[in-house]
Amino acid sequence: MFKISKLAARDYFHEWQISGCYVLALGAVLGPLLILFGLKFGIVGNLVGQLVEEPRNREIRPVSSRHYELSWFSEMRMRNDVDFILPRKRNLAANIKLKSNTAKTILDVELIPTAKNDPLLPNVANPPSNIHWLVLSTSAANKLAVQKGDVIDGSIARRIEGKTQRVHVQLHVQAIASSTSFNRDGAFGSLALLEALEYYRDGYSVPELDWPGKKKQKSNNYYTGFRLFAKTLDDVQPLKKWLNEQGIDVRTRAHEIEVVKQLDIKLTTVYWVIALTSLVGYVLSLGASLWANIDRKYKELCILRLAGFRTIEIIFFPIVQGLLTAILGWILAIDIFHLASFTMSKMMAEQLDVGQQVCRLLPIHYFMALALTCCSTMFAAFLAGIRATKGEPTEGLREL
């Protein structure tokens, strides 16, 4: 096999003009296919990446309030499709006024319960577990002119027997959440802090903060809502369906997720239709070219058979040349793809986020293109090689 491979390679590069035409033909077909797939993978990949990276797309929100016992939350945490769940108190009771020494503004913010592994706080290793700690949203932190480590004043009021009562609590800014975590004036605090706000507003005392009121009965301890995040995007719809079957009406972003999935499916279908049509056309074209090339070298191949080369080695002759065309054409197509990708990225640089590419491929895609190209080329070359072994070896001598 080594000798016939060497002869095939020397013959291939000796006729470099014809070989170059084969390589250019392959590059002209494979290059645009790589660009098309790169666009599909880049554009849809960016959309899917944004869906995955944006935790709110996995969030499931209850539409209305109802009573949830602690046992219900324990059961939900055991589910494989639940990534994060936390009890939530009444929205009307989850507001607190914040005041800092560095700003004149008294800010009324929404307080959101948080705990470890909160999807909305990926950059906060240990969310507030203490009743005196907060994570402020970027908007709230800017209006209060505070930074991590500052101390601010929190206050809430209630009206009992016609009198307004107000209490205060010192709160430490543990961290500032990213602007994508919460784009309004808000703060993330421990569940204990939210319970304290609701208890006080309902007229109960909060001993931990020395807030006066009547004694809280443990039997009244229940929750009216929850913060829930599915494990993956694919878990959102099944989890929503399960909750609906339990009589819990929820709101999700399932529609947006489905739109991107359908776009991915449709673009993939269009790509493969174009790719297979182009590939079949190229294989037929290459097969015809190799067939004609074998006819042109039929006399020489017959002499090689007379010289002692086996039939399988004669078939291997066009296969080696086909593989050389496949590899060189693949390299040319890769160069065409990179040039087009660089040009498109430059043209759309202002519309792309940092690290995003409008046209991109993974290393596995390059190797898949090479494997598919080599297989199709070898198939065409094999058929041409069969043609070279049909006649008698002496036919080459008769044509001398």
C-alpha positions as CSV (number, residue, x, y, z in Angstrom):
1,M,0.0,0.0,0.0
2,F,2.9,2.3,0.7
3,K,4.2,2.1,-2.9
4,I,0.9,2.7,-4.5
5,S,0.2,5.6,-2.1
6,K,3.5,7.2,-2.9
7,L,2.9,6.8,-6.7
8,A,-0.6,8.3,-6.3
9,A,0.7,11.3,-4.3
10,R,3.5,12.0,-6.8
11,D,1.1,11.8,-9.7
12,Y,-1.4,14.0,-7.8
13,F,1.2,16.8,-7.2
14,H,2.7,16.4,-10.7
15,E,-0.6,17.3,-12.2
16,W,-1.0,20.2,-9.8
17,Q,-3.3,22.2,-12.2
18,I,-5.9,19.5,-12.4
19,S,-5.6,18.7,-8.7
20,G,-5.8,22.4,-7.8
21,C,-9.1,22.6,-9.7
22,Y,-10.5,19.7,-7.6
23,V,-9.4,21.4,-4.4
24,L,-10.9,24.7,-5.4
25,A,-14.2,23.0,-6.3
26,L,-14.3,21.3,-2.9
27,G,-13.5,24.5,-1.1
28,A,-16.1,26.4,-3.0
29,V,-18.8,23.9,-1.8
30,L,-17.6,23.2,1.7
31,G,-16.6,26.8,2.6
32,P,-20.2,28.3,2.3
33,L,-21.6,25.3,4.1
34,L,-19.3,25.9,7.1
35,I,-20.3,29.6,7.0
36,L,-24.0,28.7,6.9
37,F,-23.6,26.3,9.8
38,G,-21.4,28.8,11.7
39,L,-24.1,31.4,11.4
40,K,-26.8,29.0,12.6
41,F,-24.6,27.8,15.5
42,G,-23.5,31.3,16.3
43,I,-26.8,33.2,16.2
44,V,-28.9,30.4,17.8
45,G,-26.1,29.6,20.2
46,N,-26.1,33.1,21.4
47,L,-29.9,33.1,21.9
48,V,-29.8,29.8,23.7
49,G,-26.8,31.0,25.8
50,Q,-28.7,34.1,26.8
51,L,-31.7,31.9,27.8
52,V,-29.5,29.6,29.9
53,E,-27.4,32.3,31.5
54,E,-30.4,34.4,32.4
55,P,-31.8,32.7,35.5
56,R,-35.2,34.5,35.2
57,N,-36.0,32.3,32.2
58,R,-36.0,29.3,34.6
59,E,-38.1,31.2,37.2
60,I,-41.7,30.1,37.9
61,R,-43.8,32.7,39.7
62,P,-47.1,32.1,41.4
63,V,-50.0,34.2,40.1
64,S,-52.1,34.3,43.2
65,S,-51.5,33.8,46.9
66,R,-52.4,30.7,48.9
67,H,-51.2,28.9,52.1
68,Y,-48.0,26.9,51.8
69,E,-46.8,24.8,54.7
70,L,-43.1,24.1,55.4
71,S,-43.6,20.5,54.5
72,W,-44.6,21.5,51.0
73,F,-41.3,23.3,50.5
74,S,-39.4,20.2,51.8
75,E,-41.1,18.0,49.3
76,M,-40.4,20.5,46.4
77,R,-36.6,20.5,47.3
78,M,-36.5,16.8,46.8
79,R,-37.6,17.1,43.1
80,N,-34.9,16.6,40.5
81,D,-36.3,19.4,38.3
82,V,-36.1,22.0,41.1
83,D,-33.0,24.1,41.4
84,F,-34.0,26.6,44.0
85,I,-37.1,27.2,46.1
86,L,-37.7,29.5,49.0
87,P,-40.8,30.6,50.9
88,R,-42.1,34.1,50.3
89,K,-44.3,36.4,52.5
90,R,-47.0,38.7,51.2
91,N,-45.7,41.2,48.6
92,L,-47.5,44.1,50.4
93,A,-45.5,43.3,53.6
94,A,-42.2,42.9,51.8
95,N,-41.4,46.6,51.5
96,I,-38.9,48.6,53.6
97,K,-37.7,52.2,53.6
98,L,-33.9,52.6,53.4
99,K,-31.9,55.7,54.4
100,S,-28.1,56.2,54.2
101,N,-25.9,58.9,55.6
102,T,-24.5,59.6,52.1
103,A,-27.8,60.5,50.4
104,K,-30.8,62.5,51.2
105,T,-33.2,60.1,49.5
106,I,-35.4,57.8,51.6
107,L,-35.8,54.8,49.3
108,D,-38.8,52.5,49.4
109,V,-37.6,49.1,48.2
110,E,-39.0,45.7,47.6
111,L,-37.4,43.1,49.9
112,I,-36.7,39.7,48.3
113,P,-36.0,36.6,50.4
114,T,-32.7,34.9,49.5
115,A,-30.6,31.9,50.6
116,K,-27.5,30.0,49.5
117,N,-27.2,29.2,45.8
118,D,-29.7,31.9,44.8
119,P,-29.7,31.9,40.9
120,L,-30.2,35.7,40.9
121,L,-27.0,36.2,43.0
122,P,-24.4,34.0,41.3
123,N,-21.6,36.4,42.4
124,V,-22.5,36.4,46.0
125,A,-21.0,33.3,47.7
126,N,-22.9,33.6,51.0
127,P,-26.2,35.5,50.7
128,P,-27.5,37.2,53.8
129,S,-28.4,34.6,56.5
130,N,-28.4,37.3,59.3
131,I,-31.4,39.5,59.9
132,H,-29.2,42.6,59.8
133,W,-27.6,42.0,56.4
134,L,-28.7,43.0,52.9
135,V,-27.7,42.6,49.3
136,L,-28.8,45.8,47.5
137,S,-29.7,46.0,43.8
138,T,-27.5,48.2,41.7
139,S,-30.2,50.8,41.3
140,A,-30.9,51.0,45.0
141,A,-27.2,51.2,45.8
142,N,-26.7,54.1,43.4
143,K,-29.6,56.1,44.7
144,L,-28.4,55.6,48.3
145,A,-24.8,56.2,47.3
146,V,-23.6,53.2,49.3
147,Q,-21.0,50.5,48.8
148,K,-20.3,47.1,50.1
149,G,-19.7,47.2,53.9
150,D,-21.7,50.4,54.5
151,V,-24.4,50.6,57.2
152,I,-27.9,51.9,56.3
153,D,-31.1,52.5,58.3
154,G,-34.2,50.5,57.5
155,S,-37.6,51.4,58.8
156,I,-41.2,50.2,58.5
157,A,-44.5,51.6,59.9
158,R,-47.8,50.2,61.0
159,R,-51.1,51.8,62.1
160,I,-52.8,50.4,65.3
161,E,-55.8,52.0,67.0
162,G,-55.5,55.1,64.9
163,K,-51.8,55.6,65.8
164,T,-48.9,55.3,63.5
165,Q,-45.9,53.4,64.9
166,R,-42.5,53.2,63.2
167,V,-39.5,51.1,64.1
168,H,-35.9,51.1,62.8
169,V,-33.2,48.5,62.2
170,Q,-29.5,48.9,61.3
171,L,-28.7,47.0,58.1
172,H,-25.2,46.1,56.7
173,V,-24.7,46.1,53.0
174,Q,-23.1,42.7,52.4
175,A,-22.8,43.1,48.6
176,I,-24.2,44.9,45.5
177,A,-26.1,42.6,43.1
178,S,-25.4,42.9,39.4
179,S,-27.7,45.0,37.3
180,T,-29.1,41.9,35.6
181,S,-30.1,40.3,38.9
182,F,-32.7,42.9,39.7
183,N,-33.3,46.0,37.6
184,R,-35.5,47.9,40.0
185,D,-35.0,49.4,43.5
186,G,-34.8,46.3,45.6
187,A,-32.8,44.4,48.2
188,F,-32.2,40.7,49.0
189,G,-32.4,39.7,52.6
190,S,-32.9,36.6,54.8
191,L,-36.3,35.0,55.2
192,A,-36.1,35.9,58.9
193,L,-36.0,39.6,58.0
194,L,-39.1,39.3,55.8
195,E,-40.9,37.4,58.5
196,A,-40.0,40.2,61.0
197,L,-41.5,42.8,58.7
198,E,-44.7,40.9,58.2
199,Y,-45.1,40.1,61.9
200,Y,-44.7,43.7,62.9
201,R,-47.1,45.0,60.3
202,D,-49.6,42.4,61.5
203,G,-49.3,43.8,65.0
204,Y,-47.0,41.1,66.4
205,S,-43.8,41.7,68.3
206,V,-40.3,40.8,67.0
207,P,-38.1,40.1,70.0
208,E,-34.9,39.7,67.9
209,L,-35.2,43.4,66.9
210,D,-36.9,44.7,70.1
211,W,-40.1,45.6,68.2
212,P,-43.1,45.7,70.4
213,G,-46.5,44.0,69.8
214,K,-48.6,41.0,70.7
215,K,-47.0,37.6,70.9
216,K,-46.9,35.6,67.7
217,Q,-48.6,32.2,67.7
218,K,-46.5,29.4,66.0
219,S,-49.7,27.8,64.6
220,N,-50.2,30.9,62.4
221,N,-46.8,30.4,60.6
222,Y,-47.4,29.8,56.9
223,Y,-46.3,31.3,53.7
224,T,-48.3,32.8,50.9
225,G,-45.9,32.4,48.0
226,F,-42.5,31.1,46.8
227,R,-39.5,31.8,44.7
228,L,-39.0,28.9,42.4
229,F,-36.4,28.1,39.7
230,A,-36.3,25.0,37.5
231,K,-33.1,23.0,37.2
232,T,-32.9,23.5,33.4
233,L,-34.9,25.3,30.6
234,D,-36.4,21.9,29.6
235,D,-37.8,21.5,33.2
236,V,-39.8,24.7,33.1
237,Q,-42.8,23.5,31.1
238,P,-43.1,20.1,32.9
239,L,-42.8,21.7,36.3
240,K,-45.4,24.3,35.3
241,K,-47.8,21.6,34.2
242,W,-47.3,19.7,37.5
243,L,-48.0,22.8,39.6
244,N,-51.1,23.5,37.5
245,E,-52.3,20.0,38.2
246,Q,-51.9,20.8,41.9
247,G,-54.2,23.8,41.5
248,I,-51.3,26.3,41.6
249,D,-51.5,28.9,38.8
250,V,-48.0,30.1,37.8
251,R,-46.4,32.3,35.2
252,T,-43.2,31.4,33.2
253,R,-41.2,32.4,30.2
254,A,-42.0,29.1,28.5
255,H,-43.2,30.9,25.3
256,E,-39.8,32.7,24.8
257,I,-38.0,29.4,25.4
258,E,-40.1,27.5,22.9
259,V,-39.6,30.2,20.2
260,V,-35.8,29.8,20.4
261,K,-36.1,26.0,20.4
262,Q,-38.3,26.1,17.3
263,L,-35.9,28.5,15.6
264,D,-33.1,26.1,16.3
265,I,-35.0,23.2,14.8
266,K,-36.1,25.1,11.7
267,L,-32.6,26.5,11.0
268,T,-31.1,23.0,11.5
269,T,-33.5,21.5,9.0
270,V,-32.8,24.3,6.5
271,Y,-29.1,23.8,6.9
272,W,-29.1,20.0,6.4
273,V,-31.4,20.3,3.4
274,I,-28.9,22.7,1.8
275,A,-25.9,20.8,3.0
276,L,-27.0,17.4,1.8
277,T,-28.1,18.8,-1.6
278,S,-24.7,20.5,-2.0
279,L,-22.8,17.4,-0.8
280,V,-24.7,15.0,-3.1
281,G,-24.0,17.4,-6.0
282,Y,-20.3,17.6,-5.1
283,V,-20.0,13.8,-4.7
284,L,-21.5,13.3,-8.2
285,S,-19.3,16.0,-9.7
286,L,-16.2,14.6,-8.0
287,G,-17.1,11.1,-8.9
288,A,-17.5,12.1,-12.6
289,S,-14.2,13.9,-12.5
290,L,-12.4,10.9,-10.9
291,W,-14.0,8.6,-13.4
292,A,-12.8,10.7,-16.3
293,N,-9.4,10.9,-14.7
294,I,-9.3,7.1,-14.3
295,D,-10.2,6.8,-18.0
296,R,-7.4,9.2,-18.9
297,K,-4.9,7.1,-16.9
298,Y,-6.4,3.7,-17.8
299,K,-3.4,2.6,-19.7
300,E,-0.9,3.5,-16.9
301,L,-3.1,1.7,-14.3
302,C,-3.2,-1.4,-16.5
303,I,0.6,-1.4,-16.7
304,L,0.7,-1.1,-12.9
305,R,-1.4,-4.3,-12.7
306,L,1.0,-6.0,-15.1
307,A,3.9,-4.8,-12.9
308,G,2.5,-6.8,-10.0
309,F,0.2,-4.4,-8.1
310,R,-2.9,-6.1,-6.8
311,T,-6.4,-5.1,-7.6
312,I,-7.0,-3.6,-4.2
313,E,-3.9,-1.5,-4.6
314,I,-5.2,-0.2,-8.0
315,I,-8.5,0.7,-6.3
316,F,-6.4,2.5,-3.6
317,F,-4.8,4.7,-6.1
318,P,-7.8,7.1,-6.7
319,I,-8.7,6.8,-3.0
320,V,-5.4,8.3,-2.0
321,Q,-5.8,11.1,-4.5
322,G,-9.4,11.7,-3.3
323,L,-8.2,11.9,0.3
324,L,-5.6,14.5,-0.7
325,T,-8.3,16.5,-2.4
326,A,-10.5,16.2,0.7
327,I,-7.9,17.3,3.1
328,L,-6.6,20.2,1.0
329,G,-10.2,21.3,0.1
330,W,-11.1,21.1,3.8
331,I,-8.1,23.4,4.7
332,L,-9.2,25.8,2.0
333,A,-12.8,25.8,3.3
334,I,-11.6,26.5,6.9
335,D,-9.6,29.5,5.6
336,I,-12.7,30.8,3.8
337,F,-14.8,30.3,6.9
338,H,-12.4,32.2,9.2
339,L,-12.1,35.0,6.7
340,A,-15.9,35.3,6.5
341,S,-16.3,35.0,10.2
342,F,-13.8,37.7,11.0
343,T,-15.4,40.0,8.5
344,M,-18.9,39.5,9.8
345,S,-17.8,39.9,13.4
346,K,-16.1,43.2,12.6
347,M,-19.2,44.5,10.8
348,M,-21.5,43.6,13.7
349,A,-19.1,44.3,16.6
350,E,-21.4,47.0,18.0
351,Q,-24.4,44.7,18.2
352,L,-22.5,41.9,19.9
353,D,-21.8,41.5,23.6
354,V,-18.3,40.7,24.9
355,G,-17.2,37.2,23.9
356,Q,-20.1,36.7,21.4
357,Q,-19.6,35.8,17.8
358,V,-22.1,36.0,15.0
359,C,-20.5,33.1,13.2
360,R,-18.5,30.4,15.1
361,L,-17.8,26.7,15.1
362,L,-16.5,24.4,17.8
363,P,-13.4,22.1,17.2
364,I,-15.7,19.1,16.9
365,H,-17.5,20.8,14.0
366,Y,-14.2,21.1,12.0
367,F,-13.5,17.4,12.6
368,M,-17.0,16.4,11.6
369,A,-16.7,18.4,8.4
370,L,-13.3,16.7,7.7
371,A,-14.7,13.2,8.4
372,L,-17.8,13.7,6.2
373,T,-15.7,15.2,3.4
374,C,-13.2,12.3,3.5
375,C,-16.0,9.7,3.6
376,S,-17.9,11.1,0.6
377,T,-14.7,11.6,-1.4
378,M,-13.5,8.1,-0.6
379,F,-16.8,6.7,-1.8
380,A,-16.6,8.6,-5.1
381,A,-13.0,7.5,-5.5
382,F,-13.8,3.9,-4.7
383,L,-16.4,3.8,-7.5
384,A,-13.8,5.2,-9.9
385,G,-11.2,2.7,-8.7
386,I,-13.6,-0.2,-9.4
387,R,-13.8,1.1,-13.0
388,A,-10.0,0.8,-13.3
389,T,-10.0,-2.9,-12.5
390,K,-12.7,-4.0,-14.9
391,G,-10.5,-4.5,-18.0
392,E,-7.6,-6.9,-18.7
393,P,-4.1,-5.7,-17.7
394,T,-2.9,-6.4,-21.3
395,E,-5.2,-3.7,-22.6
396,G,-2.6,-1.1,-21.5
397,L,0.0,-2.8,-23.7
398,R,-2.2,-2.9,-26.8
399,E,-2.7,0.9,-26.6
400,L,1.1,1.6,-26.5
